[in-house]
Amino acid sequence: MRFLIPGPALPALPCTTGCTGPDGSTPSPSPTPTSASASASASPQPVSDADLCTRLVTYWARRTLADDTYGDYQSMGLPHGQYRILLDVVAAGRSVRQRQGADVARRLMDRQARTACAARYRHGTPSTGPWT
């Protein structure tokens, strides 16, 4: 039995003279990065715990309001504290949806999630137990 053992990888060298493509044409030079594309590749800023909480709770609240999901905090990937926020936000959203419609309910849930998550992470990450 034969095994193919790969050799060292060779870097691609730029074509400077006499290079042609498969159809005989000369390939165009690759564009140089502009300042906009160079800045787009810069490292993004980390998301705060409160912002992450808000994004997660808002996502699951909207899906739950639309009856698009079932789950407990583990299947949603939420710690117990965030799940408690979700339950409160969805309960308020359901109540408002009946009276004022889904759009108003979603806006209310967004505000409540943002406020509750900001309060929860005001002093950093809670550490009262493994399911916080």
C-alpha positions in Angstrom: 0.0 0.0 0.0 1.3 3.4 -0.9 0.7 6.6 1.0 1.1 10.0 -0.4 3.1 12.2 1.9 2.7 15.8 1.1 5.7 17.9 0.7 6.2 21.5 1.9 3.6 23.9 0.5 5.0 26.4 -2.0 3.7 30.0 -1.9 2.0 31.3 -5.0 4.3 33.6 -6.8 3.0 36.7 -8.6 3.2 36.6 -12.4 5.5 39.4 -13.5 6.3 38.7 -17.2 5.2 36.2 -19.8 2.3 34.8 -17.8 -0.9 34.0 -19.6 -4.2 32.4 -18.5 -5.7 29.2 -19.9 -7.2 31.1 -22.8 -3.9 32.9 -23.6 -5.0 36.2 -22.1 -2.9 38.1 -19.6 -4.4 38.1 -16.1 -5.2 41.4 -14.6 -3.2 42.4 -11.5 -5.0 41.8 -8.2 -6.3 45.0 -6.6 -4.6 46.5 -3.7 -6.6 46.9 -0.5 -8.1 50.3 0.1 -8.4 51.9 3.4 -12.1 51.0 3.6 -11.4 47.3 3.1 -8.3 47.4 5.3 -10.4 48.9 8.1 -13.2 46.4 7.6 -10.7 43.6 8.3 -9.8 45.1 11.7 -10.8 43.3 14.8 -14.3 44.0 15.9 -15.0 45.4 19.4 -16.1 42.8 21.9 -19.7 42.7 22.8 -20.6 43.5 26.4 -22.4 41.0 28.5 -25.5 43.3 28.6 -25.5 43.6 24.8 -25.2 39.9 24.3 -28.0 39.2 26.8 -30.2 41.7 25.0 -29.5 40.1 21.6 -30.2 36.6 22.9 -33.3 37.5 24.9 -34.7 39.6 22.0 -34.1 36.8 19.5 -35.8 34.2 21.6 -38.6 36.5 22.7 -39.5 37.2 19.1 -39.4 33.5 18.2 -41.5 32.6 21.3 -44.1 35.4 20.6 -44.5 34.0 17.1 -45.0 30.5 18.5 -41.9 29.5 16.5 -40.1 27.7 19.2 -40.3 25.6 22.3 -37.6 25.1 24.7 -36.2 25.6 28.1 -33.2 27.7 28.9 -30.7 24.9 28.2 -32.0 24.3 24.7 -31.9 28.0 24.0 -28.4 28.3 25.4 -29.4 30.8 28.1 -28.3 30.9 31.7 -31.2 30.7 34.1 -31.1 34.5 34.8 -31.5 35.4 31.2 -34.2 32.8 30.8 -36.1 34.5 33.7 -35.8 37.8 31.8 -37.1 36.1 28.6 -40.2 34.7 30.5 -41.0 38.2 31.8 -40.4 39.9 28.5 -42.6 37.3 26.6 -45.4 37.6 29.1 -45.5 41.4 28.7 -45.3 41.0 24.9 -48.2 38.5 24.8 -50.4 40.8 26.8 -49.6 43.8 24.6 -50.0 41.8 21.4 -53.6 41.0 22.2 -54.5 44.7 22.7 -52.2 46.6 20.3 -50.7 44.1 17.8 -47.4 42.3 17.2 -45.3 45.3 16.2 -46.0 47.1 19.4 -45.4 43.9 21.4 -42.0 43.4 19.7 -40.9 47.0 20.4 -42.0 46.6 24.1 -40.0 43.3 24.3 -36.9 44.9 22.8 -37.1 47.8 25.4 -37.7 45.5 28.3 -35.0 43.1 27.3 -32.5 45.9 27.0 -33.5 47.4 30.4 -33.5 44.1 32.2 -30.2 42.9 30.7 -28.5 46.3 31.5 -29.7 46.0 35.1 -28.5 42.3 35.3 -25.0 43.1 34.1 -24.6 46.6 35.7 -21.9 45.3 38.0 -20.3 42.7 35.7 -21.2 39.1 35.2 -23.3 37.6 38.0 -21.6 34.8 39.8 -24.1 33.5 42.3 -24.2 29.9 40.9 -23.5 27.7 38.0 -26.8 28.5 36.3 -26.8 32.3 36.6 
